[in-house]
Amino acid sequence: MPAQKSHANARGGCFIPNWYMNPRPAVLQIESDVQAAQSATRGILAAPTKLRAASAPDLRSRANTVAAIAAAHAAAVDADSRFPHEAIAAARAERLLGVAVPRELGGEGSSIAEVVDLCYALGRACASTAMIFAMHQTKLACLVRHGGAWHQLLLRRLANEQMLLASSTTEGQGGGDLRNSAAPIVRDGSRVALERQATVISYGRDADAVVTTARRSADAASSDQVLAVFLKEDYTLEPLVGWDAFGMRGTCSEGFKLVATGSSEQILPAAYDKIHAHTVMPLAHLFWSAAWAGIAAAAADRARAFVRHAAQRAGGTLPPAAAHLTRAAASLRTLRALIASALQRFEAAASDPAALEAINFQTGMNLLKVNASELAVATVMSAMQTCGLSGYRNDGEFSLGRHLRDILSSPIMISNDRILANVAAASLLAGAPDSLID
Ligand SMILES: Cc1cc2nc3c(=O)[nH]c(=O)nc-3n(C[C@H](O)[C@H](O)[C@H](O)COP(=O)(O)OP(=O)(O)OC[C@H]3O[C@@H](n4cnc5c(N)ncnc54)[C@H](O)[C@@H]3O)c2cc1C
């Protein structure tokens, strides 16, 4: 690979490539990338002929196309608890899976804000599709912001083939404790192996690669973790537990014994604690929150349609339940503002490791997840109260059962209780700000 200038963090050695910070470099270095790709390890092949034109002013209309297909199949995906094949195929066709890959690696260099908006658009259509997209984009951002040469080649391939990345952090009985791993990376020369009880891997069967946490080595502490990427041909998945869940049924979040081998280059060079603080936590919370806001918006839309319908039948008089619609609209408005301000905060800190690691930033991005999930649940509940029995039924145009079941995953997807307990100490440290404009 061509030498990349980077911004290194004197405190933690955080590697943020220049091409992430400035996604419009003057010179594309495709030729040398291709040469590097030809000598690269196992199957990571560059395909410059399929590089997409850089500009993507049509992102919104492409998102709408995918969302329409996702919406058309959302009920069947939920009923059958199946992967949303049609929506993900459409996302591939519209090249949405690789939008955030930097342009010089064949992607479109889409911003975090654009990805957030895509999660929201998909959430309005099909919660499972949106969550799959959100999880994929979180992993992709890890590769962009922290990957080494191998991962840059993978990003090129991902942009070309629109590969889908899955995530494995939950292990054994550890629940949402992302910052500890049990299974270690076992090294044999330049080869690595990993065998882990991956209790939950959403869309594990349909992904093209798994991005997984692991203990650095057999003699490392459980919190001394790395992040590694294994391609589909690198691993086997032995089913441990199925996925017959209350909601988010299309995420197919089954449990597997993951047995993987690969090259040591597949491990990201940065330590996982940095990757987690700089990228995984803030971006997962932003992308998830956007997906949940989409579900909440869809529920509020149904409630609005119900009130219009009821008012029409009553000769223009609003039904008493219209007050619940107002509540749904109000909490949705607060939710959107919360995400927008967190997004601004991330964008301001994105290339500054010290700012990303600041307690205030970490606490704020952690609480984003707690607050966003609570607001999203409140919005869907208010929508349900608006529609009454028409919302409670599974068979009408105002049915909200799926939205409610899907949104109830939000407080448990990394338990809000766990997050609140984790930030308790930080809450003691910082007093209330002196200014409202902070
Ligand atoms: C839709 C969906 C998709 C998912 N996809 C993936 C995936 O692709 N890959 C992956 O690795 N994982 C995935 N997960 C799992 C997720 O990351 C968490 O691991 C999981 O939601 C935590 O589950 P848990 O409630 O069993 O565990 P825990 O976090 O252990 O929580 C169990 C109970 O203990 C309580 N609790 C935990 N800690 C505390 C504390 N400190 N203080 C007070 N109470 C506490 C919680 O409130 C909860 O009631 C997914 C989860 C969902 C819902």
The ligand as a MOL file (V3000), in Angstrom:
LIG
                    3D

  0  0  0     0  0            999 V3000
M  V30 BEGIN CTAB
M  V30 COUNTS 53 58 0 0 0
M  V30 BEGIN ATOM
M  V30 1 C -31.6870 -7.0330 18.1150 0
M  V30 2 C -30.3810 -7.3690 18.7380 0
M  V30 3 C -29.2990 -7.6200 17.9310 0
M  V30 4 C -28.0660 -7.9570 18.4900 0
M  V30 5 N -27.0150 -8.2230 17.6580 0
M  V30 6 C -25.8290 -8.5680 18.1770 0
M  V30 7 C -24.7390 -8.8610 17.3110 0
M  V30 8 O -24.8370 -8.8160 16.0940 0
M  V30 9 N -23.5680 -9.2210 17.8770 0
M  V30 10 C -23.3880 -9.2850 19.2250 0
M  V30 11 O -22.2920 -9.5990 19.6660 0
M  V30 12 N -24.4110 -9.0180 20.0760 0
M  V30 13 C -25.6290 -8.6630 19.5890 0
M  V30 14 N -26.6800 -8.4100 20.4260 0
M  V30 15 C -26.5060 -8.5730 21.8730 0
M  V30 16 C -26.2480 -7.2680 22.5870 0
M  V30 17 O -25.0600 -6.7210 22.1030 0
M  V30 18 C -26.1360 -7.5010 24.0960 0
M  V30 19 O -25.1390 -8.4230 24.3490 0
M  V30 20 C -27.3910 -8.0220 24.6480 0
M  V30 21 O -28.4660 -7.2160 24.2590 0
M  V30 22 C -27.3050 -8.0460 26.1650 0
M  V30 23 O -28.1440 -9.0650 26.5510 0
M  V30 24 P -28.5250 -9.4730 28.0350 0
M  V30 25 O -29.6560 -8.6500 28.4460 0
M  V30 26 O -28.7050 -10.9480 28.0540 0
M  V30 27 O -27.2420 -9.2670 28.9200 0
M  V30 28 P -26.7970 -8.2960 30.0700 0
M  V30 29 O -26.1690 -7.1080 29.5020 0
M  V30 30 O -25.9390 -9.1310 30.9200 0
M  V30 31 O -28.1050 -7.9200 30.8910 0
M  V30 32 C -28.8550 -8.8810 31.6340 0
M  V30 33 C -29.6760 -8.1770 32.7040 0
M  V30 34 O -28.7880 -7.6520 33.6730 0
M  V30 35 C -29.0040 -6.2680 33.8450 0
M  V30 36 N -27.6760 -5.6470 34.0300 0
M  V30 37 C -26.5540 -5.9160 33.3460 0
M  V30 38 N -25.5360 -5.1500 33.8170 0
M  V30 39 C -26.0510 -4.4020 34.7990 0
M  V30 40 C -25.5090 -3.4320 35.6660 0
M  V30 41 N -24.2280 -3.1050 35.6060 0
M  V30 42 N -26.3390 -2.8650 36.5730 0
M  V30 43 C -27.6150 -3.2130 36.6650 0
M  V30 44 N -28.1850 -4.1330 35.8660 0
M  V30 45 C -27.4190 -4.7230 34.9510 0
M  V30 46 C -29.6990 -5.8010 32.5770 0
M  V30 47 O -30.5480 -4.7090 32.8120 0
M  V30 48 C -30.4870 -7.0050 32.1760 0
M  V30 49 O -31.7270 -6.9830 32.8110 0
M  V30 50 C -27.9160 -8.0490 19.8990 0
M  V30 51 C -29.0180 -7.7780 20.7280 0
M  V30 52 C -30.2350 -7.4510 20.1660 0
M  V30 53 C -31.3990 -7.1710 21.0590 0
M  V30 END ATOM
M  V30 BEGIN BOND
M  V30 1 1 1 2
M  V30 2 1 2 3
M  V30 3 2 2 52
M  V30 4 2 3 4
M  V30 5 1 4 5
M  V30 6 1 4 50
M  V30 7 2 5 6
M  V30 8 1 6 7
M  V30 9 1 6 13
M  V30 10 2 7 8
M  V30 11 1 7 9
M  V30 12 1 9 10
M  V30 13 2 10 11
M  V30 14 1 10 12
M  V30 15 2 12 13
M  V30 16 1 13 14
M  V30 17 1 14 15
M  V30 18 1 14 50
M  V30 19 1 15 16
M  V30 20 1 16 17
M  V30 21 1 16 18
M  V30 22 1 18 19
M  V30 23 1 18 20
M  V30 24 1 20 21
M  V30 25 1 20 22
M  V30 26 1 22 23
M  V30 27 1 23 24
M  V30 28 2 24 25
M  V30 29 1 24 26
M  V30 30 1 24 27
M  V30 31 1 27 28
M  V30 32 2 28 29
M  V30 33 1 28 30
M  V30 34 1 28 31
M  V30 35 1 31 32
M  V30 36 1 32 33
M  V30 37 1 33 34
M  V30 38 1 33 48
M  V30 39 1 34 35
M  V30 40 1 35 36
M  V30 41 1 35 46
M  V30 42 1 36 37
M  V30 43 1 36 45
M  V30 44 2 37 38
M  V30 45 1 38 39
M  V30 46 1 39 40
M  V30 47 2 39 45
M  V30 48 1 40 41
M  V30 49 2 40 42
M  V30 50 1 42 43
M  V30 51 2 43 44
M  V30 52 1 44 45
M  V30 53 1 46 47
M  V30 54 1 46 48
M  V30 55 1 48 49
M  V30 56 2 50 51
M  V30 57 1 51 52
M  V30 58 1 52 53
M  V30 END BOND
M  V30 END CTAB
M  END
